[in-house]
Amino acid sequence: MNNLPLNEGVDFYYDEHGYVVFTEQYHLNKGYCCGHGCRHCPYDYESVPEPRRSQLLDQKRSTSTPKA
């Protein structure tokens, strides 16, 4: 994966602060959790050490739950 060119809008995008954010598709193609707490990690942050992992999972749940 490291030798392939990245495509904006598919592999990454720029957030409102100008940071590069990797997409879920990029992470799925990579095949594992890197442990950095990436915004779109599809692996439930399995390589992120505690207590940060629990914080990220709680944050993910709270932003994905529809509010009534």
HTML snippet that shows the backbone in 3Dmol.js (N, CA, C, O; Angstrom):
<script src="https://3Dmol.org/build/3Dmol-min.js"></script>
<div id="view" style="width:600px;height:400px;position:relative"></div>
<script>
const pdb = `
ATOM      1  N   MET A   1       0.823  -1.197   0.000  1.00  0.00           N
ATOM      2  CA  MET A   1       0.000   0.000   0.000  1.00  0.00           C
ATOM      3  C   MET A   1       0.863   1.255   0.000  1.00  0.00           C
ATOM      4  O   MET A   1       0.468   2.260  -0.591  1.00  0.00           O
ATOM      5  N   ASN A   2       2.025   1.230   0.641  1.00  0.00           N
ATOM      6  CA  ASN A   2       2.853   2.425   0.735  1.00  0.00           C
ATOM      7  C   ASN A   2       3.379   2.900  -0.605  1.00  0.00           C
ATOM      8  O   ASN A   2       3.713   4.076  -0.747  1.00  0.00           O
ATOM      9  N   ASN A   3       3.463   2.021  -1.589  1.00  0.00           N
ATOM     10  CA  ASN A   3       3.998   2.411  -2.886  1.00  0.00           C
ATOM     11  C   ASN A   3       2.931   2.915  -3.844  1.00  0.00           C
ATOM     12  O   ASN A   3       3.261   3.414  -4.920  1.00  0.00           O
ATOM     13  N   LEU A   4       1.673   2.797  -3.480  1.00  0.00           N
ATOM     14  CA  LEU A   4       0.596   3.246  -4.348  1.00  0.00           C
ATOM     15  C   LEU A   4       0.291   4.715  -4.085  1.00  0.00           C
ATOM     16  O   LEU A   4       0.363   5.170  -2.943  1.00  0.00           O
ATOM     17  N   PRO A   5      -0.049   5.457  -5.133  1.00  0.00           N
ATOM     18  CA  PRO A   5      -0.417   6.861  -4.907  1.00  0.00           C
ATOM     19  C   PRO A   5      -1.753   6.949  -4.162  1.00  0.00           C
ATOM     20  O   PRO A   5      -2.638   6.114  -4.350  1.00  0.00           O
ATOM     21  N   LEU A   6      -1.878   7.954  -3.331  1.00  0.00           N
ATOM     22  CA  LEU A   6      -3.120   8.171  -2.596  1.00  0.00           C
ATOM     23  C   LEU A   6      -4.028   9.086  -3.399  1.00  0.00           C
ATOM     24  O   LEU A   6      -3.570  10.038  -4.030  1.00  0.00           O
ATOM     25  N   ASN A   7      -5.313   8.788  -3.368  1.00  0.00           N
ATOM     26  CA  ASN A   7      -6.294   9.581  -4.101  1.00  0.00           C
ATOM     27  C   ASN A   7      -7.133  10.399  -3.127  1.00  0.00           C
ATOM     28  O   ASN A   7      -7.801   9.849  -2.252  1.00  0.00           O
ATOM     29  N   GLU A   8      -7.090  11.718  -3.291  1.00  0.00           N
ATOM     30  CA  GLU A   8      -7.897  12.589  -2.450  1.00  0.00           C
ATOM     31  C   GLU A   8      -9.373  12.281  -2.675  1.00  0.00           C
ATOM     32  O   GLU A   8      -9.814  12.122  -3.813  1.00  0.00           O
ATOM     33  N   GLY A   9     -10.124  12.200  -1.599  1.00  0.00           N
ATOM     34  CA  GLY A   9     -11.540  11.888  -1.677  1.00  0.00           C
ATOM     35  C   GLY A   9     -11.827  10.403  -1.573  1.00  0.00           C
ATOM     36  O   GLY A   9     -12.952  10.010  -1.264  1.00  0.00           O
ATOM     37  N   VAL A  10     -10.823   9.571  -1.828  1.00  0.00           N
ATOM     38  CA  VAL A  10     -10.969   8.120  -1.703  1.00  0.00           C
ATOM     39  C   VAL A  10     -10.150   7.634  -0.510  1.00  0.00           C
ATOM     40  O   VAL A  10     -10.672   6.947   0.368  1.00  0.00           O
ATOM     41  N   ASP A  11      -8.881   7.988  -0.481  1.00  0.00           N
ATOM     42  CA  ASP A  11      -7.971   7.555   0.580  1.00  0.00           C
ATOM     43  C   ASP A  11      -7.849   8.575   1.712  1.00  0.00           C
ATOM     44  O   ASP A  11      -7.545   8.209   2.848  1.00  0.00           O
ATOM     45  N   PHE A  12      -8.081   9.825   1.413  1.00  0.00           N
ATOM     46  CA  PHE A  12      -7.942  10.873   2.426  1.00  0.00           C
ATOM     47  C   PHE A  12      -8.725  12.106   2.012  1.00  0.00           C
ATOM     48  O   PHE A  12      -9.161  12.237   0.869  1.00  0.00           O
ATOM     49  N   TYR A  13      -8.892  13.007   2.973  1.00  0.00           N
ATOM     50  CA  TYR A  13      -9.457  14.332   2.711  1.00  0.00           C
ATOM     51  C   TYR A  13      -8.812  15.301   3.694  1.00  0.00           C
ATOM     52  O   TYR A  13      -8.133  14.886   4.633  1.00  0.00           O
ATOM     53  N   TYR A  14      -9.028  16.584   3.472  1.00  0.00           N
ATOM     54  CA  TYR A  14      -8.532  17.613   4.378  1.00  0.00           C
ATOM     55  C   TYR A  14      -9.686  18.075   5.257  1.00  0.00           C
ATOM     56  O   TYR A  14     -10.763  18.396   4.755  1.00  0.00           O
ATOM     57  N   ASP A  15      -9.463  18.108   6.571  1.00  0.00           N
ATOM     58  CA  ASP A  15     -10.527  18.580   7.456  1.00  0.00           C
ATOM     59  C   ASP A  15     -10.537  20.105   7.498  1.00  0.00           C
ATOM     60  O   ASP A  15      -9.756  20.762   6.809  1.00  0.00           O
ATOM     61  N   GLU A  16     -11.426  20.654   8.309  1.00  0.00           N
ATOM     62  CA  GLU A  16     -11.610  22.108   8.371  1.00  0.00           C
ATOM     63  C   GLU A  16     -10.379  22.850   8.882  1.00  0.00           C
ATOM     64  O   GLU A  16     -10.291  24.069   8.741  1.00  0.00           O
ATOM     65  N   HIS A  17      -9.432  22.130   9.473  1.00  0.00           N
ATOM     66  CA  HIS A  17      -8.196  22.742   9.966  1.00  0.00           C
ATOM     67  C   HIS A  17      -7.022  22.521   9.024  1.00  0.00           C
ATOM     68  O   HIS A  17      -5.904  22.954   9.304  1.00  0.00           O
ATOM     69  N   GLY A  18      -7.277  21.845   7.907  1.00  0.00           N
ATOM     70  CA  GLY A  18      -6.226  21.591   6.935  1.00  0.00           C
ATOM     71  C   GLY A  18      -5.434  20.316   7.171  1.00  0.00           C
ATOM     72  O   GLY A  18      -4.464  20.045   6.463  1.00  0.00           O
ATOM     73  N   TYR A  19      -5.843  19.528   8.166  1.00  0.00           N
ATOM     74  CA  TYR A  19      -5.157  18.266   8.441  1.00  0.00           C
ATOM     75  C   TYR A  19      -5.589  17.195   7.449  1.00  0.00           C
ATOM     76  O   TYR A  19      -6.737  17.177   7.003  1.00  0.00           O
ATOM     77  N   VAL A  20      -4.664  16.305   7.107  1.00  0.00           N
ATOM     78  CA  VAL A  20      -4.984  15.153   6.266  1.00  0.00           C
ATOM     79  C   VAL A  20      -5.662  14.113   7.157  1.00  0.00           C
ATOM     80  O   VAL A  20      -5.147  13.763   8.219  1.00  0.00           O
ATOM     81  N   VAL A  21      -6.819  13.623   6.714  1.00  0.00           N
ATOM     82  CA  VAL A  21      -7.570  12.606   7.452  1.00  0.00           C
ATOM     83  C   VAL A  21      -7.733  11.406   6.534  1.00  0.00           C
ATOM     84  O   VAL A  21      -8.310  11.518   5.453  1.00  0.00           O
ATOM     85  N   PHE A  22      -7.225  10.259   6.965  1.00  0.00           N
ATOM     86  CA  PHE A  22      -7.357   9.045   6.164  1.00  0.00           C
ATOM     87  C   PHE A  22      -8.763   8.476   6.312  1.00  0.00           C
ATOM     88  O   PHE A  22      -9.337   8.487   7.401  1.00  0.00           O
ATOM     89  N   THR A  23      -9.307   7.983   5.214  1.00  0.00           N
ATOM     90  CA  THR A  23     -10.666   7.447   5.197  1.00  0.00           C
ATOM     91  C   THR A  23     -10.704   6.016   5.719  1.00  0.00           C
ATOM     92  O   THR A  23      -9.670   5.365   5.868  1.00  0.00           O
ATOM     93  N   GLU A  24     -11.904   5.546   5.990  1.00  0.00           N
ATOM     94  CA  GLU A  24     -12.080   4.153   6.398  1.00  0.00           C
ATOM     95  C   GLU A  24     -11.566   3.220   5.307  1.00  0.00           C
ATOM     96  O   GLU A  24     -10.950   2.196   5.600  1.00  0.00           O
ATOM     97  N   GLN A  25     -11.821   3.576   4.045  1.00  0.00           N
ATOM     98  CA  GLN A  25     -11.359   2.742   2.931  1.00  0.00           C
ATOM     99  C   GLN A  25      -9.833   2.610   2.936  1.00  0.00           C
ATOM    100  O   GLN A  25      -9.305   1.522   2.706  1.00  0.00           O
ATOM    101  N   TYR A  26      -9.131   3.703   3.193  1.00  0.00           N
ATOM    102  CA  TYR A  26      -7.670   3.653   3.283  1.00  0.00           C
ATOM    103  C   TYR A  26      -7.240   2.652   4.357  1.00  0.00           C
ATOM    104  O   TYR A  26      -6.370   1.813   4.124  1.00  0.00           O
ATOM    105  N   HIS A  27      -7.860   2.751   5.536  1.00  0.00           N
ATOM    106  CA  HIS A  27      -7.497   1.858   6.640  1.00  0.00           C
ATOM    107  C   HIS A  27      -7.820   0.405   6.321  1.00  0.00           C
ATOM    108  O   HIS A  27      -7.044  -0.489   6.658  1.00  0.00           O
ATOM    109  N   LEU A  28      -8.949   0.162   5.680  1.00  0.00           N
ATOM    110  CA  LEU A  28      -9.292  -1.211   5.295  1.00  0.00           C
ATOM    111  C   LEU A  28      -8.266  -1.764   4.317  1.00  0.00           C
ATOM    112  O   LEU A  28      -7.877  -2.928   4.414  1.00  0.00           O
ATOM    113  N   ASN A  29      -7.829  -0.941   3.380  1.00  0.00           N
ATOM    114  CA  ASN A  29      -6.796  -1.375   2.427  1.00  0.00           C
ATOM    115  C   ASN A  29      -5.471  -1.642   3.132  1.00  0.00           C
ATOM    116  O   ASN A  29      -4.732  -2.549   2.750  1.00  0.00           O
ATOM    117  N   LYS A  30      -5.171  -0.849   4.166  1.00  0.00           N
ATOM    118  CA  LYS A  30      -3.938  -1.049   4.933  1.00  0.00           C
ATOM    119  C   LYS A  30      -3.999  -2.380   5.681  1.00  0.00           C
ATOM    120  O   LYS A  30      -3.003  -3.099   5.756  1.00  0.00           O
ATOM    121  N   GLY A  31      -5.165  -2.705   6.232  1.00  0.00           N
ATOM    122  CA  GLY A  31      -5.375  -4.021   6.809  1.00  0.00           C
ATOM    123  C   GLY A  31      -5.166  -4.180   8.304  1.00  0.00           C
ATOM    124  O   GLY A  31      -5.290  -5.292   8.818  1.00  0.00           O
ATOM    125  N   TYR A  32      -4.854  -3.109   9.018  1.00  0.00           N
ATOM    126  CA  TYR A  32      -4.642  -3.237  10.461  1.00  0.00           C
ATOM    127  C   TYR A  32      -4.747  -1.877  11.139  1.00  0.00           C
ATOM    128  O   TYR A  32      -4.670  -0.834  10.489  1.00  0.00           O
ATOM    129  N   CYS A  33      -4.923  -1.908  12.446  1.00  0.00           N
ATOM    130  CA  CYS A  33      -4.945  -0.684  13.252  1.00  0.00           C
ATOM    131  C   CYS A  33      -3.507  -0.295  13.574  1.00  0.00           C
ATOM    132  O   CYS A  33      -2.734  -1.111  14.075  1.00  0.00           O
ATOM    133  N   CYS A  34      -3.155   0.947  13.286  1.00  0.00           N
ATOM    134  CA  CYS A  34      -1.785   1.418  13.522  1.00  0.00           C
ATOM    135  C   CYS A  34      -1.559   1.863  14.965  1.00  0.00           C
ATOM    136  O   CYS A  34      -0.413   2.025  15.385  1.00  0.00           O
ATOM    137  N   GLY A  35      -2.639   2.066  15.733  1.00  0.00           N
ATOM    138  CA  GLY A  35      -2.499   2.449  17.132  1.00  0.00           C
ATOM    139  C   GLY A  35      -2.438   3.935  17.391  1.00  0.00           C
ATOM    140  O   GLY A  35      -2.166   4.351  18.517  1.00  0.00           O
ATOM    141  N   HIS A  36      -2.685   4.754  16.372  1.00  0.00           N
ATOM    142  CA  HIS A  36      -2.609   6.207  16.530  1.00  0.00           C
ATOM    143  C   HIS A  36      -3.951   6.853  16.854  1.00  0.00           C
ATOM    144  O   HIS A  36      -4.006   8.061  17.084  1.00  0.00           O
ATOM    145  N   GLY A  37      -5.034   6.077  16.876  1.00  0.00           N
ATOM    146  CA  GLY A  37      -6.345   6.648  17.194  1.00  0.00           C
ATOM    147  C   GLY A  37      -6.948   7.414  16.038  1.00  0.00           C
ATOM    148  O   GLY A  37      -7.568   8.458  16.240  1.00  0.00           O
ATOM    149  N   CYS A  38      -6.778   6.919  14.846  1.00  0.00           N
ATOM    150  CA  CYS A  38      -7.263   7.592  13.633  1.00  0.00           C
ATOM    151  C   CYS A  38      -8.784   7.770  13.664  1.00  0.00           C
ATOM    152  O   CYS A  38      -9.513   6.913  14.164  1.00  0.00           O
ATOM    153  N   ARG A  39      -9.235   8.880  13.128  1.00  0.00           N
ATOM    154  CA  ARG A  39     -10.645   9.257  13.141  1.00  0.00           C
ATOM    155  C   ARG A  39     -11.564   8.195  12.539  1.00  0.00           C
ATOM    156  O   ARG A  39     -12.656   7.964  13.059  1.00  0.00           O
ATOM    157  N   HIS A  40     -11.149   7.555  11.467  1.00  0.00           N
ATOM    158  CA  HIS A  40     -12.007   6.601  10.764  1.00  0.00           C
ATOM    159  C   HIS A  40     -11.512   5.158  10.888  1.00  0.00           C
ATOM    160  O   HIS A  40     -11.692   4.363   9.966  1.00  0.00           O
ATOM    161  N   CYS A  41     -10.897   4.820  12.006  1.00  0.00           N
ATOM    162  CA  CYS A  41     -10.382   3.459  12.217  1.00  0.00           C
ATOM    163  C   CYS A  41     -11.525   2.445  12.202  1.00  0.00           C
ATOM    164  O   CYS A  41     -12.434   2.532  13.027  1.00  0.00           O
ATOM    165  N   PRO A  42     -11.491   1.479  11.269  1.00  0.00           N
ATOM    166  CA  PRO A  42     -12.540   0.462  11.221  1.00  0.00           C
ATOM    167  C   PRO A  42     -12.243  -0.741  12.119  1.00  0.00           C
ATOM    168  O   PRO A  42     -13.002  -1.710  12.128  1.00  0.00           O
ATOM    169  N   TYR A  43     -11.158  -0.684  12.863  1.00  0.00           N
ATOM    170  CA  TYR A  43     -10.710  -1.817  13.682  1.00  0.00           C
ATOM    171  C   TYR A  43     -10.950  -1.601  15.174  1.00  0.00           C
ATOM    172  O   TYR A  43     -10.308  -2.247  16.001  1.00  0.00           O
ATOM    173  N   ASP A  44     -11.858  -0.708  15.522  1.00  0.00           N
ATOM    174  CA  ASP A  44     -12.176  -0.414  16.926  1.00  0.00           C
ATOM    175  C   ASP A  44     -10.934  -0.115  17.758  1.00  0.00           C
ATOM    176  O   ASP A  44     -10.862  -0.472  18.934  1.00  0.00           O
ATOM    177  N   TYR A  45      -9.960   0.541  17.137  1.00  0.00           N
ATOM    178  CA  TYR A  45      -8.766   1.024  17.842  1.00  0.00           C
ATOM    179  C   TYR A  45      -8.037  -0.091  18.588  1.00  0.00           C
ATOM    180  O   TYR A  45      -7.499   0.141  19.671  1.00  0.00           O
ATOM    181  N   GLU A  46      -8.013  -1.295  18.023  1.00  0.00           N
ATOM    182  CA  GLU A  46      -7.479  -2.460  18.736  1.00  0.00           C
ATOM    183  C   GLU A  46      -6.017  -2.333  19.151  1.00  0.00           C
ATOM    184  O   GLU A  46      -5.594  -3.014  20.085  1.00  0.00           O
ATOM    185  N   SER A  47      -5.234  -1.488  18.493  1.00  0.00           N
ATOM    186  CA  SER A  47      -3.818  -1.329  18.860  1.00  0.00           C
ATOM    187  C   SER A  47      -3.549  -0.077  19.688  1.00  0.00           C
ATOM    188  O   SER A  47      -2.397   0.210  20.013  1.00  0.00           O
ATOM    189  N   VAL A  48      -4.592   0.667  20.031  1.00  0.00           N
ATOM    190  CA  VAL A  48      -4.434   1.878  20.842  1.00  0.00           C
ATOM    191  C   VAL A  48      -4.414   1.462  22.308  1.00  0.00           C
ATOM    192  O   VAL A  48      -5.313   0.748  22.753  1.00  0.00           O
ATOM    193  N   PRO A  49      -3.409   1.891  23.069  1.00  0.00           N
ATOM    194  CA  PRO A  49      -3.338   1.512  24.479  1.00  0.00           C
ATOM    195  C   PRO A  49      -4.444   2.177  25.314  1.00  0.00           C
ATOM    196  O   PRO A  49      -4.925   3.262  24.989  1.00  0.00           O
ATOM    197  N   GLU A  50      -4.822   1.502  26.380  1.00  0.00           N
ATOM    198  CA  GLU A  50      -5.777   2.068  27.344  1.00  0.00           C
ATOM    199  C   GLU A  50      -5.070   3.154  28.145  1.00  0.00           C
ATOM    200  O   GLU A  50      -3.854   3.068  28.315  1.00  0.00           O
ATOM    201  N   PRO A  51      -5.750   4.144  28.633  1.00  0.00           N
ATOM    202  CA  PRO A  51      -7.187   4.365  28.590  1.00  0.00           C
ATOM    203  C   PRO A  51      -7.668   5.063  27.313  1.00  0.00           C
ATOM    204  O   PRO A  51      -8.869   5.257  27.124  1.00  0.00           O
ATOM    205  N   ARG A  52      -6.740   5.435  26.448  1.00  0.00           N
ATOM    206  CA  ARG A  52      -7.110   6.167  25.227  1.00  0.00           C
ATOM    207  C   ARG A  52      -8.084   5.373  24.360  1.00  0.00           C
ATOM    208  O   ARG A  52      -9.002   5.954  23.781  1.00  0.00           O
ATOM    209  N   ARG A  53      -7.900   4.050  24.262  1.00  0.00           N
ATOM    210  CA  ARG A  53      -8.784   3.225  23.431  1.00  0.00           C
ATOM    211  C   ARG A  53     -10.235   3.350  23.895  1.00  0.00           C
ATOM    212  O   ARG A  53     -11.130   3.552  23.074  1.00  0.00           O
ATOM    213  N   SER A  54     -10.473   3.235  25.190  1.00  0.00           N
ATOM    214  CA  SER A  54     -11.835   3.350  25.722  1.00  0.00           C
ATOM    215  C   SER A  54     -12.417   4.732  25.463  1.00  0.00           C
ATOM    216  O   SER A  54     -13.603   4.857  25.155  1.00  0.00           O
ATOM    217  N   GLN A  55     -11.599   5.766  25.583  1.00  0.00           N
ATOM    218  CA  GLN A  55     -12.062   7.127  25.306  1.00  0.00           C
ATOM    219  C   GLN A  55     -12.488   7.268  23.850  1.00  0.00           C
ATOM    220  O   GLN A  55     -13.532   7.852  23.557  1.00  0.00           O
ATOM    221  N   LEU A  56     -11.682   6.735  22.944  1.00  0.00           N
ATOM    222  CA  LEU A  56     -12.003   6.819  21.517  1.00  0.00           C
ATOM    223  C   LEU A  56     -13.265   6.030  21.179  1.00  0.00           C
ATOM    224  O   LEU A  56     -14.091   6.493  20.392  1.00  0.00           O
ATOM    225  N   LEU A  57     -13.419   4.848  21.763  1.00  0.00           N
ATOM    226  CA  LEU A  57     -14.623   4.048  21.519  1.00  0.00           C
ATOM    227  C   LEU A  57     -15.868   4.753  22.050  1.00  0.00           C
ATOM    228  O   LEU A  57     -16.907   4.742  21.389  1.00  0.00           O
ATOM    229  N   ASP A  58     -15.782   5.364  23.229  1.00  0.00           N
ATOM    230  CA  ASP A  58     -16.912   6.121  23.777  1.00  0.00           C
ATOM    231  C   ASP A  58     -17.257   7.300  22.878  1.00  0.00           C
ATOM    232  O   ASP A  58     -18.429   7.582  22.631  1.00  0.00           O
ATOM    233  N   GLN A  59     -16.237   7.982  22.396  1.00  0.00           N
ATOM    234  CA  GLN A  59     -16.436   9.128  21.509  1.00  0.00           C
ATOM    235  C   GLN A  59     -17.092   8.689  20.201  1.00  0.00           C
ATOM    236  O   GLN A  59     -17.988   9.362  19.692  1.00  0.00           O
ATOM    237  N   LYS A  60     -16.646   7.568  19.668  1.00  0.00           N
ATOM    238  CA  LYS A  60     -17.206   7.043  18.420  1.00  0.00           C
ATOM    239  C   LYS A  60     -18.680   6.686  18.604  1.00  0.00           C
ATOM    240  O   LYS A  60     -19.506   6.980  17.740  1.00  0.00           O
ATOM    241  N   ARG A  61     -19.006   6.056  19.723  1.00  0.00           N
ATOM    242  CA  ARG A  61     -20.402   5.682  20.007  1.00  0.00           C
ATOM    243  C   ARG A  61     -21.281   6.917  20.157  1.00  0.00           C
ATOM    244  O   ARG A  61     -22.406   6.938  19.657  1.00  0.00           O
ATOM    245  N   SER A  62     -20.788   7.936  20.834  1.00  0.00           N
ATOM    246  CA  SER A  62     -21.606   9.125  21.083  1.00  0.00           C
ATOM    247  C   SER A  62     -21.845   9.934  19.814  1.00  0.00           C
ATOM    248  O   SER A  62     -22.877  10.595  19.697  1.00  0.00           O
ATOM    249  N   THR A  63     -20.926   9.899  18.873  1.00  0.00           N
ATOM    250  CA  THR A  63     -21.120  10.654  17.631  1.00  0.00           C
ATOM    251  C   THR A  63     -21.904   9.869  16.599  1.00  0.00           C
ATOM    252  O   THR A  63     -22.438  10.460  15.661  1.00  0.00           O
ATOM    253  N   SER A  64     -21.989   8.545  16.745  1.00  0.00           N
ATOM    254  CA  SER A  64     -22.723   7.750  15.761  1.00  0.00           C
ATOM    255  C   SER A  64     -24.143   7.439  16.216  1.00  0.00           C
ATOM    256  O   SER A  64     -24.939   6.914  15.436  1.00  0.00           O
ATOM    257  N   THR A  65     -24.473   7.756  17.469  1.00  0.00           N
ATOM    258  CA  THR A  65     -25.816   7.504  17.981  1.00  0.00           C
ATOM    259  C   THR A  65     -26.724   8.667  17.613  1.00  0.00           C
ATOM    260  O   THR A  65     -26.433   9.811  17.965  1.00  0.00           O
ATOM    261  N   PRO A  66     -27.835   8.391  16.901  1.00  0.00           N
ATOM    262  CA  PRO A  66     -28.754   9.481  16.553  1.00  0.00           C
ATOM    263  C   PRO A  66     -29.386  10.072  17.807  1.00  0.00           C
ATOM    264  O   PRO A  66     -29.761   9.344  18.726  1.00  0.00           O
ATOM    265  N   LYS A  67     -29.498  11.364  17.836  1.00  0.00           N
ATOM    266  CA  LYS A  67     -30.085  12.048  18.976  1.00  0.00           C
ATOM    267  C   LYS A  67     -31.572  12.269  18.729  1.00  0.00           C
ATOM    268  O   LYS A  67     -31.980  12.671  17.639  1.00  0.00           O
ATOM    269  N   ALA A  68     -32.381  12.001  19.760  1.00  0.00           N
ATOM    270  CA  ALA A  68     -33.840  12.134  19.628  1.00  0.00           C
ATOM    271  C   ALA A  68     -34.285  13.553  19.848  1.00  0.00           C
ATOM    272  O   ALA A  68     -35.478  13.845  19.775  1.00  0.00           O
TER     273      ALA A  68
END
`;
const viewer = $3Dmol.createViewer("view");
viewer.addModel(pdb, "pdb");
viewer.setStyle({}, {cartoon: {color: "spectrum"}});
viewer.zoomTo();
viewer.render();
</script>
